[in-house]
């Protein structure tokens, strides 16, 4: 069961299990999680669960909602993410997410060129698609022994380490360079 651990100045105030699809946070007494502090808006943020995934959404609060130090409007949460509302720290704990990603390997794609350069995308789903529909699309699939990449659609083949993919799925190794519709990416396994 996902939960939130709320703390102030390093001291845990309470733990709240996320049993509902929608959990509201704010200063007003009708919120699911009430944070009685003037830096917290009456209706500050809402946490929405969708399957095993949790999203935090700021409700146009005065002082904003932060996840791991960055201000967010709406953000998919990962296990152990730190949400900051005013001086309060809220740790998001989702053991199911941790167990599913701990089964086998963890991987990510780092974008090396183009508009999204520097962005890193964790490969948490069974299948992650990359590219532009109609141009080139590739799918990275999580398998018990690692990850594979395959061409899904488009006229140009994705390139892995300088070689076109062809029709077969190719196993990815840590550091592999992928080129997809002119964008360069790197596969990282940890």
N, C-alpha and C positions, 0 to 999 in steps of 0.2 A: 504494500500500500504506500503510494507516494505521500510524503509529508513535508511540512515546513517547520524549521527550527528557528524560532524568533529569539534574538538576543540583543542586548543593549550593553555597551561598554564591556564586551567579552563575557557577560553573564547571561546564561540561557533563561529566558522568561517563560516560554512555553513551547510545546510541540503540538502541531495541529495536523491530524491525518486528513488527507484530501479525499474525502469520501464522495463529494459531489462533483458534477461536471463543471460547476462554476462556483468559485470561492471569492468573495469580495473582501478587499482590505481597505481600511480607512479609519478616520477618527470618529465618525458617527456610530452610535450604539447599535444600529441595525445591521452593520457589516458582519460577515462571518468571522473575520479576524479584526478586532478593534485595537487600534494603536492610538492611545490617547496622548497625542503630542501635537503642539501647534504647527510643527513643520510638516505634519501629515494632513492632506486634504480630507474633507468629509467623505468623499468617495474617491479614493486615491488610485487604486488599481484593482484588476480582477485577474484571477488565475483560472484558466480554462483547461480542462483535461479532455483529450481526444485520444481514446485508446490508452496507450501507455505514455503518451506524450503530453507534457504540460506547457502551456503558453502563458506568459505574463503580459498583460496589456495595461498600459498607463491610461487612466481615464481623464486626460487633460489636467493632471494635477498641477498645483502651483509650483512645487519644488522638484517635480520629476521623479521617475523611477529608474534606478540603475541596476544593471546586471553585470557583475564582474568589473565594476568601475566605469562602464559605458552607459550613457543615457539611452533609453529605449522607448519606443512607442508600443511595439508588439514584438515579442522575442520567444522563440522556442527554447525551453530550458533543458539543460543537460544535468545529469546527476551531479550533485555538489556545487551547482552554480550558486553564487552569492548575490542576493537581491538586496539593494539598499533603498530604504524609504526613510527620509530624514536621517536621524542618527541610528536608526534600527537596522540590524543586519538579519536577513532571513535566508537561511540555507535551505535550498531545495534538494530534497533527498528522494531519489527514485531508484530503489533497489532493483526493480524489474529491468529497467533500462541498463543498469550496471551489469546485471547477470547476463543479459542478452549480448552486450558488447564484450563481456569477458569470455564468452564461449568462443574459443578460437582466437582470432586475431582482431586487432583494431587497425583501422586504416583511415587515411584522409587524402584529399586531393588539394594540392597547393596550386593556385593559379599564378603562373610566372609572367604572363604578358597580357596585354589588352586592358579594357576598362576595369576589370575586376582583379588586376594584378595585386598580389599580396594576400588575397582572400584565401582562407582555408576552409574546406568543407569536410566535416567528419563523415565517414561512411558508416552510418548507424543502421541504415535500412538493409533489407535483404538484397534489394536491387536499387541502384542509384543511376539515374539517366543523366547524361551530359550532352550539351550541344544545342543546336537550334533545329526544331522540327522543319522539314522541308529542305534543310541544307545538309547537315550531318548530325546524327544522333548515335551515341554509344551508350552501352549499359555496363556498369561495373556491378558484378554479382558477388556477394559474400558466400563463400563455401566453407565447409568445416576446416579445410587446410589452407585457407587464404582467400585471395580475391582474383577474379578473372574479368577481362574486358572483352566485349564483343560489339561488332558493328550492328546497329539496329536499322537505320535508314539513311538515305542520302546518297548522292552520287560520288562524293569524295570519301575515301576510306580514312578512318582515324589512323594515325601513325604512332607506333610505340617504339622508342629508341631508334628512330630513323627508318623503320620498316613498316609498310602498310599491313593492316590487320588481316585482310583476306576474309574468308567465310567462317573460320574457326575462332572460338574463344581462346584468348591468350592469358596465361597466368601472369599476374603482376608481381614484381619483386620491389622491395624497398628502393626508392630512388629512380624508378623507371620514369622516363620522360614521355609524355603523351601530347600529341598535337591533334587538335580537333578544330576544323574550320578556321585555321590560322591562329588559334589560341594555344599557347603552350602551357602545360600543366605538369606537375610532378606527383607521382604516387608515393605516399609515405606510409610505412607500416611500422607499428610499435606494439 
